[in-house]
């Protein structure tokens, strides 16, 4: 038999086979349209940022924010429903699937979803000539690390709450501000000094800077190991929190 974590991944992929058409617009079409309108349209007025054309500068931001938003969106209602609505997590726990198998299989599924979107996006922007460095081949690895760093704590949060109304707060006060002020559209240095540290706390900013270093060949503000290490710590703490939250909720 397959490893229990792989069996959990297979379960989520089987469910996704029935829903994949609904994700085409948000996962593939929307980022490309966004790149064309903002990167090419607005970029024609902006010109260059940090010595590179705006479309080249914004590509890694859109790529990282796509992985970020997918990780947040997938780990809200889907995880909440496993515990509160159809109790699929309880059904899995009644077998030989452990808490860590559930979390591992779920995170593998998130990485799978994100990697498909990232590879397709890279292929499209490559046709546009918006990849200025051969190191762009490393961006799927960065996107995977960013996805786990975001998905793990959001999964834990979704397993902790008792009402889905909390997701509106998560979207309004975490996801949207992170997308707007984490260096996706403009350099973080343009933010007021009091607000700037909030951008540095966001995992998205670290993912954006690593992707920008890979696709544009630019040096990131922090050493590469510091950006990657921050995301790795975020992921480890998120997985620990998810394990704690799953065990408590499965006692219901």
N, C-alpha and C positions, 0 to 999 in steps of 0.2 A: 504494500500500500504506500501511497505518497506520504511524505512528511505532513503532519497536521497543518502546519503553516501553509504549505503548498496547496493542501485541500481547501483551506480558507480562501486563498487567492483564486483557486478555480471556481469556487462558489460565487465570488464577486464578479469574475469575468463572465460566468454564465448569466448572471443577472444583467450585466452590462450589454450582452448581446441583444437584449430586448429594448435597450434604451439608447444605443449609441447614436441613432439618428438625431435624437434631441440634443446631443452635445456637439453636433457639427458646427453650429453657428458660433457658440461661445468659445469653443476650443480651437477652431481653425479659421473660420471666416472672419469673425470679429477682430482678432489681432491683426490680420492682414489689412482689413479695411481701415483700422485705426492707424496702422503704419503708413498707408497711402495718404490718408487725410492729414494727419499731424506731421508725420515725418517728411513727406514730399510737399504737401500743401503749405502748412505753416513753416516748414523748414525753408521754403523758398524765400520767406521774408526774414527769417532769423539769420540765415547764412551759416556761420560756423560757431561751434562751441568747443573751447579748449583745442582749437586748431584742426578740428575735423568737421566735415559737413554735418548738419543737424540730423539728417536721416541716419548717418552712421552712428552718431552719438545716441540716438533714441532707440535704435534696434535692441541693444542689450537690456534697456529699461523695460521695453514692451515684453521682451522674452521672459525676463525675470518676474515681472508683474503678472504675466499669464500663469506661470508656475505657481506663484504666490496665491492668486485668486482661485485657481483650480483647487489647490490644497485646502484653502479655507472653506470654499463652497462645498466640496465633496465631504468634508469631515464634520458638517453641522447636522443637517436633517437626517442624513443617511445613518450616522452613528446614533443620534438620538432615537431614531425609529427602531434600531436594533434592540434597545432596552425598554422603550416606553410604548411602542405601538404594536409591532408584530413579534417582539421578544425573540428575534433570531439569535441574539447572543446567548440567551438562556438555553436555546435548543442546542447550539454548538457546545456549550459548556457541559451539557448532559452527556456528551460523547467523550472521547479521549482527547479532545481539543482543549488545550490549556489557555489561560489568559494571555500568555506571551505568544502562543500560536495565533490567537485571534488578532492581536496587535500587529504581529509580524506579517501575517497574510494581508491585513488591511493596508499597512504601509507599502507593501510590495505592489498592491493594486493601485495605490495613489501614484507611486513612482512610474508604473506602467502607463497610466493615463497621461501623466505629465510628459514623459519621454516621447510619446507619440506626437503630442502637440508641439513640443520643442523641435523635434526633427523635421516635421512638416514646415514649421515656421522658418527654420534655418534654410531649408531648401528654397522657399519662396523668396526670402530676402537675399539669398545668394544669387538668384536670377536678377534681382534688382541691382546687384553689385554693391550691396550695403555691408558686406563683410570685408573688413580691411586687414585682417590678420589670419594666418593659417591656424593660430591657436583657437579659432572659433570652434574647432572640433571638440574642444573640452567643455563647451557650454552645456551639453547634456548632463555631464557629471555635476556641474555646479547646480543646474536646475534640480537634479535628483536630491542633492544635499539640502538645498533650500526647501524643497517640497517636504522632506522628512522633518526638517527643523520647524516647519510651520504646521504640518499635519499632526504631528505627535501631540503638542500641547492643545491644539483645537479639538482633537479627538478626546483628550482627557476632559476638556471643558464640557464637551457635548455629553459625555458619559456622567458628568457630575450634576448638571442642572435638572430640574424637575418640570420645566415648562419651556417650550420652544420660543417664547417671546424674548428670551435673553439673546437670541441670535440677532435681533434687530440692533441691540446695543453693540454686539461684536462687529457687525458690518459697519455701523455708523461711526463708532469711536476707535476701531482698530483697523479694519481692512481699508476703508476709504481714505482716512488720513495717511496711512502708510503708503498707499498707492500714489497719493498726491505729493507727499513731502519726503519721499525716500530717494530722491535723486533720479526718478524715472524721467521727468520732463525737463528738469533744470538742475544745475549743480546745487548741492546742499549748502555750499558756502554762501549762497544768496539768501538763505533764511536768516532771520534775526538770531543773534547770539544766544538768546534765552531759549529759543525753540530748537536750535540745531542739535543739542544732545538727544532730543526725542527721536530724531531721525537715525542717529547712531545706534540707538537701542533696538531699532526695528531690524529683524532678520532680512527684510527685503532690501534694505540699503546695502548690506554686505553682499547679498546675492547680485544686486545690480552692479556693484563695483567689480566683483569677480567676473561677471559676464562681459562688462565693458572692457576690462583688461584683456579678455580673450578675443573679443570680436573686433575691437578697435586698436589693439596693441598699445593701450595706454597704461601707465603705471597707476595702480590703485592707491588711494590715500594711505591705507595701512598696508603692511606686508601681506602677501597672499596668505601666508600661514595664519596670520591673525584673523583675517576675514573668515577663512575656512574653519579655524578653531572655534570662533564665536558660534558659527552655525552648528558645528558638531556638539558643542556644549548645550546649545538650545535643544538639539535633537535628543541628546541623552537624558536631559532633565524632563523633556516632554514625554519620552517613553516611560520613564520612571513614574511620572504623574499618571499617565494613562494606565499603567499596571495597577497602581493604587486605586484609581477611580473604577476600573473594571471589576476588581475584586469586591469592592464595597457594593457596587450596583448589582452584581450577580447574586448577592445575598438576599435581594428583595424577593 
